[in-house]
Structures are given as C-alpha cells and as structure tokens.
Amino acid sequence: MDSEELTPSSSSGVSTSGLTTVLDLAQCEEELVGKIKVTHRLPEMVTHGAQRIRTIVLEI
C-alpha cells in the first residue's frame, strides 16, 4: 500500500484506503464521554479488555 492511498480525516478520526476503514477509537472516545447512559453493568473482564482496544479495522 502506498502512503498516498491512505487519507486520514482530521475531523472524524477515520482513515480510508481501498476497501479498508480504520477507526481511531481513542479520538472517538473523547467525543463520547458524557453522552453515553449506562443501562446495565458489564462484567469487569469485558470492560477491562475493551479499554485496551484502540483501533478497529473494518474490511468492506
């Protein structure tokens, strides 16, 4: 993959290249703080594991 193919969007935290979409969860997390209402309690193992995840790659 050439670096010119990768075009990050500074406003949304989303980068695209061909059929791959990369979401920067660290940036999205800051925007969502205070907007999420907790309706149930998740097991600690799930919540601690989710905190380590920072990037999701979606193949479209």
NORPE-V114702 format. One record per pair of residues at least 24 apart in sequence whose C-alpha atoms are under 10 Angstrom apart, sorted by the first residue. I is the first residue (numbers start at 0). J is the second residue. Records with the same first field share a line. If there is no record, write none. Layout:
# NORPE-V114702
I->J ; J
This chain:
# NORPE-V114702
14->56
15->56 ; 57
17->58 ; 59
18->57 ; 58 ; 59
19->56 ; 57 ; 58 ; 59
20->55 ; 56 ; 57 ; 58 ; 59
21->54 ; 55 ; 56 ; 57 ; 58
22->53 ; 54 ; 55 ; 56 ; 57
23->52 ; 53 ; 54 ; 55 ; 56
24->50 ; 52 ; 53 ; 54 ; 55
25->50 ; 52 ; 53 ; 54
26->53 ; 54
27->53
28->53
